[in-house]
């Protein structure tokens, strides 16, 4: 497999990670609604053509992480959905305002897989890793864990900053990631950090 590279196409305080194996790419988290122009501009600046993005993966269905999912689909980027996430997709609309210019996500044309099937799908696009359930921020939250220890966690709360979430659920998700080899955390907001630096883990 080609070496994996990671780029950040983020804006408006949210990270949108482009995980690439050569020109085979996965976009992790999918933009704010109504901002397709900004997403395209950031991808162009990073020299990432939309046609090379094999799938878009939302770590969870909140508007800053999945707001452009349908527009990306219309531009040719298939939406990769874990089966556990499917019920969360229509619920996102209740937080959307008309001025957000959100395009409703259709359900019939997504690529729906199980967690068990994630490794095989990623392998087909040249990326060694798996997608794991990591509830805590939301019930539908997932993380992409690469075999090199890079993990994309969306809004899974860093252990030292747990507030209103259920600490047991959040810590169980982090324990799962650590047991599977996670080392470098690429969060949905803020800088990359090393798991060894987190005393609570």
N, C-alpha and C positions, 0 to 999 in steps of 0.2 A: 504493500500500500504506500501511496505517496505520503510524505511528511505532512502533518496537519498544521495549518496556520490559522490564527485567530485575529480578526479585525473587529473594531467597534464602529458601527454605523450609527451610533446613538445620537439623540438630540432631546431637548426639553427634559433633561435630568434622567432620562431612561436609556439604558444600554441595549443596543440591538447587535447581537454578536453574529458575525459571519464566520462560520467554521468551514474551512476549505481543505480538501485533499486535491491538490492541483486545481483544475477548473471545475471540480465537482463540489458544490457548496450547499450548506444548510444554513438557513437564517433562523436564529433562535431569538424569539420575540419579535413582534410584527408591527410596531408603530402605533402612534396615536391616530384615532380616526381623523379623516380630513387632511392628512399631511402627506399624501402620496408624493407630492412634488418634492418635499424635503427628503423623504426616504430615497427617492430616485437620485436626488442631487448628492446625498451622502454616499450612496453606493457608487455613483459615477466617480466621485472624488477618490474613492478607494480602488477604482478600476475593477469593480465587481459588476459585470453585466447581469441583468435580471435573468436572462436566458440560462445562465450557469447555476442559478439557485434551484436545486433539485426539489427541495421541500422548504416550507415555512413551518416552524414549530413554535406554538405559544406555550410558555411554561405554565400559564394559567389564563383564564378568560376574564381578565379585567381590561378596561379600555386602553390603558397605556401599554399593554403587552399583546393585545390581539386586535386592536382597533382597525388595522389595515388588512386584516386577513382576507376579506372578500375582494378588495381591490387588488391585492397581490395575486389572488387566484385568477381574476379577470386579466391580469397581465401575464399569466402563464406559470405562476408559482403554485404548485399543488399544496394544499393544507394537510399537514400530517397531524392526526388527532389520536390520542390514546383513548381506548374505549371508555375508560373511566371519566374522561373529560367531556364526552358527548352531551350529557345532560346540562352541563354548565354553559354551553354555547348560547342557547336562547335566553338564559338568565341575565347575560351581560347587558341586554338592551334596556333593562330597567334603570340603569345608571346613565344612559346616554341622553343628551339633550339635543333638540333639533339643530342648534347651531354647531354641534360637533360634526355634522355632515357624515355620520356613520353609515356605511353600506352594510345591510344585514347579511350575516353569514348563512349561506345555504348549507343544508345538512346532507343532501343526497350525493354530493360529488366530492366528498373529502376522502382522504386515504386514512382509514381507521384501522389501527393495529392494537395488539395487546402488548403489555410490557414484555412478555416472554418473546414476542416476535420482533422486538425493536433491534436487537443485535443483528439479526439477519438482514433487515431492511437497511440499516446503516452500512453494513458490510457491502451491500450492492452498490452503494455510492462511494465506496472507498474510505469510509470512516470507521475506525475501530472503537466501539463503545456500546453503551446501552442507555435506555431511558428508564428512569426509576420513579416510583410514586414517592413524592415528598410533601405530604400534607403538612399544614401548620399555618401558613398564611391563608390558604384556602383548601377546600377538600379536593379540588381538581389540580392542585399544583404538582408539577413533575420537574425532574432535573435530568439534563443530559450529562452523563458521565463518560468521558473518554478514557481509553485504556492508559493514556499517559498521565492520568491523575487530574486533568482539567475537568472542572464541573461547573455547569451553568445552572444556577439555582433560582433564577427569577427573583421573587420576593420572599423566599424562605428566610425568616428572621435570623440574623446572626445571634448565636446563643447569648452573648453578653448583652444584647439589646432586647431580649424578650419582654414584651409589655402585656398587651391585652390577649395575646394568643394563649392557647393551652400549652404550657411549658413541656408537658410530657409528650405531646404530639410533635412539637418542634424538635425536641432533643432526640426523639426516636428517628426522625428523618435524618438528622445529622449523623446519628450513629450508623444508620444504614449506609450513608455515603462514605463515611470513614472506613467501615468494614469492607466496602467494595473498592477501596483504593483512592478515594478522592484526596487531593493534596492542595490544588490551587483553585480558589473560588472566583468565578466570573459572575458577579451578582447582577440583578436587574437594575440596581442603582448603586452608585459609588464605585470605588476603585477595586481592582483585583486584590485578594488577600490570601495568605497562606493559612491552611487549617492548623498547622502546628502552632501558630501564633494565638490561637483561641484557647484560653485557659479553661473555659467551660466544657470543652470537648474531651 
